[in-house]
């Protein structure tokens, strides 16, 4: 006979699903006397659920602001980088003609022995490179150097002044998003303890029922069970949420199974397992948000699932 164990959630998504089921079940009882949770657990569920939902909503709001900031800054970031490149290309042309000395590159913190551009691989480096154009031009002109004309320093300044606050907004909005996530993370110990108490109350209430009936009733309150049975497989395809194209090298972990697998060139994966009932897959891929999927699997039955990854906006 299969032995069933309660399977605790493994992520914020799992915590939310467990609390939502318990809250909806509690609020849906015909009368307060029908609520099988203790008064203390019921009160905690109401308070913690509201706090968790507020924190999740704040994350969603901050995430939207961050993505909008990235989208707003993208064209200005490209224009600023192009302006820096054009400025130094023009200066290098003057150096080649002999109208500007190669030694003048030192005003911009650049090597005087080559035409290498400054590093612009991050927003901080990009803004620093742009600021160095402005300060270097002032120093060079003060020493008697000729003006750069494509772009002029006035044209460059306009581009810089427009791009700077938009690029800075990305960092500020990302900080706000990370702070919101940290606030949610602080709730985790309380949420995990609450779910444990909910499950204990529910299982205790149905303790005189048959094991199958107890599991059936407890699941309505969000309790999850897992057991070991006949070997079978969990298969699936990993795809991009926008393009629908398959994703290669996604790392997948079926919680409870020690070995992790990776998706192939067609996005496909196969996980061998003897676990069944309530299962959880965790998926990770560089450049994408972590993915969590909770699903039900019958004993010995192969099941196909879909792993849809959402790309991070940077």
C-alpha positions in Angstrom: 0.0 0.0 0.0 1.3 3.4 -1.0 2.5 5.7 1.8 1.4 9.3 1.4 3.2 12.3 2.8 2.2 16.0 2.9 4.2 17.9 0.3 4.9 21.5 1.4 5.0 24.3 -1.2 8.5 25.2 -2.6 8.0 28.8 -3.8 6.0 32.0 -3.4 3.6 30.7 -6.1 3.1 27.6 -4.0 2.5 29.6 -0.8 0.0 31.8 -2.6 -1.9 28.8 -4.0 -2.0 27.0 -0.7 -3.3 30.2 1.2 -5.8 31.0 -1.6 -7.4 27.5 -1.4 -7.6 27.7 2.4 -9.0 31.2 2.4 -11.6 30.5 -0.3 -12.6 27.3 1.5 -12.9 29.1 4.9 -14.8 32.0 3.5 -17.1 29.7 1.6 -18.4 27.7 4.5 -22.2 28.1 5.2 -21.7 29.2 8.8 -18.8 30.2 11.1 -19.5 27.0 13.1 -18.7 25.0 9.9 -15.1 26.4 9.8 -12.8 23.6 10.7 -9.8 25.9 11.4 -9.2 27.1 14.9 -10.0 30.7 15.7 -6.3 31.6 15.9 -5.5 30.0 12.6 -8.5 31.6 10.9 -7.4 35.1 12.1 -3.8 34.5 11.0 -5.0 33.3 7.6 -7.1 36.5 7.1 -4.3 38.8 8.1 -1.4 37.0 6.4 -3.4 36.4 3.2 -4.2 40.1 2.9 -0.5 41.1 3.6 0.8 38.6 1.1 -1.6 39.7 -1.6 -0.7 43.4 -0.9 3.0 42.5 -1.2 2.5 40.6 -4.4 0.4 43.4 -5.9 3.2 45.9 -5.0 5.7 43.7 -6.8 3.6 43.5 -9.9 3.2 47.3 -9.8 6.9 47.9 -9.3 7.7 45.4 -12.0 5.5 47.3 -14.4 7.2 50.5 -13.6 10.6 48.9 -14.1 9.7 47.4 -17.5 8.2 50.7 -18.6 11.4 52.5 -17.6 13.5 50.0 -19.6 11.3 50.5 -22.6 11.4 54.3 -22.3 15.2 54.4 -22.0 16.0 52.0 -24.7 16.0 54.4 -27.7 17.7 57.1 -25.8 20.4 54.7 -24.6 21.1 53.7 -28.2 21.2 57.3 -29.3 23.6 58.3 -26.5 25.9 55.4 -27.3 25.9 56.3 -31.0 26.6 59.9 -30.1 29.6 58.9 -28.0 30.9 56.7 -30.8 30.4 59.4 -33.4 32.1 62.0 -31.3 35.2 59.8 -30.9 35.2 58.7 -34.5 35.2 62.3 -35.6 38.0 63.1 -33.1 40.0 60.2 -34.5 39.5 61.5 -38.0 40.9 64.9 -36.9 43.8 63.1 -35.2 44.5 61.3 -38.5 44.5 64.6 -40.3 46.9 66.1 -37.8 44.4 68.8 -36.7 44.1 67.3 -33.2 47.0 65.6 -31.3 46.6 62.0 -30.3 47.8 63.1 -26.9 44.5 65.0 -26.5 42.8 61.6 -26.0 44.2 61.8 -22.4 41.6 64.5 -21.6 38.9 61.8 -22.0 40.8 59.1 -20.0 41.6 57.2 -23.3 44.8 55.6 -24.4 46.8 57.8 -26.7 48.3 54.8 -28.6 45.0 53.4 -30.2 41.5 54.3 -31.2 39.8 52.1 -28.6 36.4 53.4 -27.4 35.5 53.7 -23.7 33.6 50.9 -22.0 29.9 51.3 -22.4 28.6 47.8 -21.6 26.4 48.9 -18.7 24.2 51.9 -18.0 26.7 53.2 -15.3 29.6 52.9 -17.8 27.6 54.5 -20.5 26.7 57.5 -18.4 30.2 57.8 -17.2 31.5 57.7 -20.8 29.1 60.4 -21.8 30.0 62.6 -18.8 33.7 62.1 -19.7 33.0 63.4 -23.3 31.6 66.6 -21.8 34.4 67.2 -19.2 37.1 66.1 -21.7 35.8 68.5 -24.3 35.9 71.4 -21.8 39.5 70.6 -20.9 40.7 70.2 -24.5 39.0 73.4 -25.7 40.4 75.3 -22.8 43.9 74.2 -23.9 43.2 75.6 -27.4 41.7 72.6 -29.1 39.3 72.9 -32.1 35.6 72.0 -31.8 34.3 68.7 -32.8 31.4 69.1 -35.3 29.8 65.7 -35.8 28.1 65.9 -33.3 28.8 69.3 -31.9 29.2 69.4 -28.1 25.9 71.3 -27.9 24.1 68.5 -29.8 25.8 65.9 -27.7 24.7 67.8 -24.5 21.0 67.7 -25.6 21.2 63.9 -26.2 22.9 63.4 -22.8 20.4 65.6 -20.9 17.5 63.7 -22.3 19.0 60.2 -21.9 20.4 60.6 -18.4 17.2 60.8 -16.3 15.6 58.0 -18.3 18.5 55.7 -17.8 18.7 56.6 -14.1 15.0 55.8 -13.8 15.9 52.2 -14.7 18.2 51.8 -11.7 15.7 53.6 -9.3 12.8 51.5 -10.4 14.9 48.3 -10.2 15.8 49.2 -6.6 12.2 49.7 -5.8 11.3 46.4 -7.3 14.0 44.6 -5.4 12.9 46.2 -2.2 9.3 45.0 -2.8 10.6 41.5 -3.4 12.6 41.7 -0.2 9.5 42.8 1.8 7.6 39.8 0.5 10.6 37.5 1.4 10.4 38.7 5.0 6.9 37.3 5.2 8.0 33.8 4.2 8.7 32.4 7.7 5.3 33.5 8.9 3.5 32.2 5.8 5.2 28.8 6.0 4.3 28.5 9.7 0.7 29.5 8.9 0.3 26.9 6.1 1.6 24.3 8.5 -1.0 25.2 11.1 -3.8 25.2 8.4 -2.8 21.8 7.2 -2.5 20.4 10.8 -6.0 21.8 11.6 -7.5 20.3 8.4 -5.8 16.8 8.7 -6.7 16.7 12.4 -10.4 17.4 11.6 -10.6 14.5 9.2 -8.5 12.2 11.3 -11.3 9.6 11.7 -12.0 9.4 7.9 -10.4 6.8 5.7 -7.0 7.9 4.3 -8.4 8.3 0.8 -11.3 10.4 2.1 -9.1 12.4 4.3 -6.8 13.3 1.4 -9.7 14.2 -0.8 -11.2 16.6 1.8 -7.8 18.0 2.8 -7.0 18.9 -0.8 -9.9 21.2 -0.9 -8.2 23.2 1.8 -4.9 23.3 -0.2 -3.1 20.3 1.4 -0.8 18.6 -1.1 0.2 14.9 -1.0 2.9 12.8 -2.6 3.7 9.1 -2.7 6.1 6.7 -4.3 4.8 4.1 -6.8 5.5 2.7 -10.3 8.3 4.2 -12.3 7.1 6.5 -15.1 8.1 9.8 -16.8 7.2 13.5 -16.8 7.8 14.9 -20.3 7.4 18.4 -21.7 8.6 21.2 -23.9 10.2 24.5 -22.7 9.2 27.5 -24.8 9.6 31.3 -24.7 6.4 33.0 -23.6 6.5 35.6 -26.4 7.9 33.8 -29.4 6.7 30.3 -28.6 10.1 29.0 -29.7 11.7 26.1 -27.9 14.4 26.9 -25.3 17.6 24.8 -25.1 19.5 24.1 -21.9 16.7 25.0 -19.4 17.6 23.4 -16.1 14.6 21.4 -14.7 14.2 20.0 -11.2 11.3 17.8 -10.2 11.1 18.4 -6.5 11.9 15.2 -4.6 14.1 13.8 -7.4 17.8 14.3 -6.8 19.0 14.5 -10.4 18.3 17.6 -12.5 17.8 17.5 -16.3 18.2 20.0 -19.2 16.0 20.6 -22.2 17.4 19.6 -25.6 17.7 21.7 -28.8 14.0 21.3 -29.4 13.1 22.3 -25.9 12.1 18.8 -24.9 12.9 17.1 -21.6 12.2 13.8 -19.8 12.2 13.2 -16.1 12.1 9.7 -14.7 10.3 9.3 -11.4 8.3 7.0 -9.3 6.7 9.9 -7.4 3.0 10.6 -8.1 0.1 12.8 -6.9 1.0 16.5 -6.2 4.3 17.3 -7.9 6.3 20.5 -8.5 8.8 21.4 -11.3 11.2 24.2 -10.9 12.9 25.6 -14.1 15.8 28.0 -14.5 17.5 29.6 -17.5 19.9 32.5 -17.7 18.0 35.6 -18.9 14.6 34.3 -17.8 12.5 34.5 -14.7 12.5 31.3 -12.6 9.4 29.1 -13.4 7.4 27.0 -11.0 4.7 24.5 -12.1 2.6 22.5 -9.6 0.6 19.6 -11.1 -1.2 16.3 -10.3 0.1 13.0 -11.6 -1.4 9.5 -11.3 0.7 6.5 -10.3 2.6 4.9 -13.2 1.1 7.3 -15.8 3.3 9.4 -18.0 2.3 13.0 -18.1 3.2 15.8 -20.5 3.5 19.4 -19.1 4.3 22.8 -20.6 7.1 25.0 -19.3 6.7 28.5 -20.5 9.6 30.8 -19.6 9.3 34.6 -19.3 12.3 36.6 -20.5 13.8 39.1 -18.1 13.8 42.7 -19.4 17.3 44.3 -18.8 
